[in-house]
Amino acid sequence: MEITELLLNAQSTDYTVRSNAEHQLSSAESTNFGSFVQSLSSELCNESKPLTSRQLAGLLLKNSIDAKDRALKSVYTQRWIQLDGAIKNELKPKLL
C-alpha cells in the first residue's frame, strides 16, 4: 500500500481501516526505519499530495526522531545516529 493511502487511512473514522493503517505504519517504522523516514519526508515535501497526508507525515516524522521522555529520546537519538549516512544526507535538505 502506498504511503499516501496509509496516511489517509490512519485518519479514517472507520476503526478497522484506521487500526490497520496504524499497525502498518508502526511496523514500517520498526522494521525499516530508513525507508520509513524517506517515505514520510517525500510525502511531506510533495505539494501535490493531500494536505492531511502531508500533515500527518510531518507529525509522524517529528515523533519518530524526537520525544519528551528522556529514555525514548535516547533510543530515537541512537536510531538516528545508526541511520545510513546517505539517507541522512538525503533527508536534511528536504526538511530544513
C-alpha positions in Angstrom: 0.0 0.0 0.0 1.3 3.5 -0.9 2.3 5.8 1.9 -0.3 8.4 1.0 -3.1 5.8 1.3 -1.7 4.6 4.6 -1.6 8.1 6.0 -5.1 8.9 4.8 -6.4 5.6 6.2 -4.7 6.3 9.5 -7.1 9.3 9.8 -10.2 7.3 8.9 -13.3 7.3 11.1 -13.6 3.6 10.4 -11.9 1.9 13.3 -10.8 -1.2 11.3 -9.3 0.9 8.5 -7.6 3.2 10.9 -6.2 0.4 13.1 -4.9 -1.5 10.1 -3.1 1.6 8.8 -1.7 2.5 12.2 -0.4 -1.1 12.5 1.3 -0.9 9.1 2.9 2.4 9.8 4.2 1.2 13.1 5.5 -1.9 11.5 7.2 0.0 8.8 8.9 2.3 11.4 10.2 -0.6 13.4 11.3 -2.9 10.5 12.9 -0.4 8.1 13.3 3.0 9.8 15.4 4.4 6.9 12.7 3.7 4.3 10.0 4.9 6.7 11.5 8.3 7.2 12.4 8.6 3.5 8.7 7.9 2.6 7.5 10.4 5.2 9.8 13.1 4.1 8.9 12.6 0.4 5.2 12.8 1.3 5.8 15.9 3.3 7.7 17.7 0.6 5.3 16.8 -2.3 2.9 19.6 -2.7 0.7 17.6 -5.0 -0.2 15.2 -2.1 -3.3 15.8 0.0 -2.7 18.3 2.8 -3.9 15.9 5.5 -1.5 13.2 4.5 1.4 15.7 4.4 0.5 17.0 7.8 0.4 13.5 9.3 3.7 12.7 7.5 5.3 15.7 9.2 3.9 14.8 12.6 5.0 11.1 12.4 8.4 12.2 11.2 8.8 14.5 14.1 7.6 11.9 16.5 9.9 9.3 15.1 13.0 11.3 15.8 12.2 13.3 18.9 10.4 12.6 22.2 9.9 14.4 25.5 10.6 11.2 27.5 14.3 11.0 28.2 14.6 7.2 27.7 12.6 7.3 24.4 14.6 10.3 23.2 17.8 8.4 23.8 16.5 5.5 21.8 15.5 7.8 19.0 18.8 9.6 19.0 20.7 6.3 18.7 18.4 5.2 15.9 19.2 8.4 14.1 22.9 8.1 14.6 22.8 4.5 13.3 20.9 5.5 10.2 22.8 5.3 7.0 24.7 8.5 6.1 23.3 8.6 2.6 19.7 8.6 4.0 20.5 11.4 6.4 22.1 13.4 3.7 19.0 13.0 1.6 16.7 14.0 4.4 18.4 17.0 5.8 18.0 19.4 2.8 14.4 18.3 2.4 13.5 19.0 6.0 15.4 22.2 6.6 
